[in-house]
Amino acid sequence: MKTVQISLNSIDKVKSFVNDITKFDYDFDLVSGRYVIDAKSIMGIFSLDLSKPIDLNIHAEDDVDTILATLDPYLIK
């Protein structure tokens, strides 16, 4: 599992993030405070405080580099 911080500070960013992440067959969790939601759930994402960075847990053993390349627009570096 790999954890990265992402920023989803607009509705368009949330929509494109969900579209990008659903292309992968792995599980992704978003962690904000004590809340953990499925990153592929657009309704779940909107229940979080999107003004702050969010931790994304990537449950993948291989393809991590491909996933990170796809998620590059959302990553906080």
PAPAVEX-191670 format. One line per field, with one value per residue (C-alpha): residue in three letters; x, y, z. Coordinates in steps of 0.25 Angstrom, whole numbers. Last residue first. Example, Ala and Ser with C-alpha at 12.3 -4.5 7.8 and 13.67 -1.06 7.14 Angstrom:
2
res = c(Ser | Ala);
xx = c(55 | 49);
yy = c(-4 | -18);
zz = c(29 | 31);
% end
This chain:
77
res = c(Lys | Ile | Leu | Tyr | Pro | Asp | Leu | Thr | Ala | Leu | Ile | Thr | Asp | Val | Asp | Asp | Glu | Ala | His | Ile | Asn | Leu | Asp | Ile | Pro | Lys | Ser | Leu | Asp | Leu | Ser | Phe | Ile | Gly | Met | Ile | Ser | Lys | Ala | Asp | Ile | Val | Tyr | Arg | Gly | Ser | Val | Leu | Asp | Phe | Asp | Tyr | Asp | Phe | Lys | Thr | Ile | Asp | Asn | Val | Phe | Ser | Lys | Val | Lys | Asp | Ile | Ser | Asn | Leu | Ser | Ile | Gln | Val | Thr | Lys | Met);
xx = c(18 | 3 | -3 | -16 | -10 | 0 | -11 | -9 | 6 | 4 | -5 | 5 | 17 | 8 | 6 | 9 | 6 | -7 | -16 | -14 | -17 | -20 | -18 | -26 | -21 | -31 | -42 | -49 | -55 | -61 | -76 | -73 | -63 | -74 | -83 | -72 | -70 | -57 | -48 | -56 | -57 | -49 | -53 | -45 | -38 | -39 | -35 | -38 | -37 | -34 | -36 | -30 | -36 | -31 | -39 | -48 | -37 | -37 | -52 | -52 | -41 | -48 | -60 | -53 | -45 | -57 | -64 | -52 | -42 | -38 | -24 | -16 | -6 | 0 | -1 | 5 | 0);
yy = c(71 | 70 | 61 | 64 | 66 | 54 | 44 | 37 | 37 | 32 | 20 | 16 | 16 | 8 | -2 | -14 | -16 | -8 | -3 | 12 | 20 | 35 | 45 | 58 | 72 | 82 | 91 | 78 | 75 | 61 | 58 | 62 | 50 | 40 | 45 | 43 | 29 | 23 | 28 | 19 | 27 | 27 | 38 | 40 | 52 | 52 | 38 | 35 | 20 | 13 | -1 | -7 | -10 | 4 | 12 | 16 | 25 | 34 | 37 | 39 | 49 | 56 | 58 | 63 | 73 | 78 | 80 | 88 | 87 | 72 | 72 | 60 | 54 | 40 | 27 | 14 | 0);
zz = c(-16 | -14 | -24 | -32 | -46 | -44 | -42 | -55 | -53 | -39 | -44 | -55 | -44 | -35 | -45 | -36 | -21 | -21 | -9 | -12 | 1 | -3 | 8 | 7 | 6 | 12 | 5 | 1 | 15 | 12 | 8 | -6 | -7 | -3 | -14 | -24 | -19 | -26 | -14 | -5 | 9 | 22 | 32 | 44 | 39 | 24 | 18 | 4 | 0 | -13 | -17 | -29 | -43 | -49 | -59 | -48 | -43 | -55 | -56 | -40 | -42 | -54 | -46 | -33 | -41 | -48 | -34 | -29 | -18 | -19 | -14 | -12 | -2 | -4 | 3 | -3 | 0);
% end
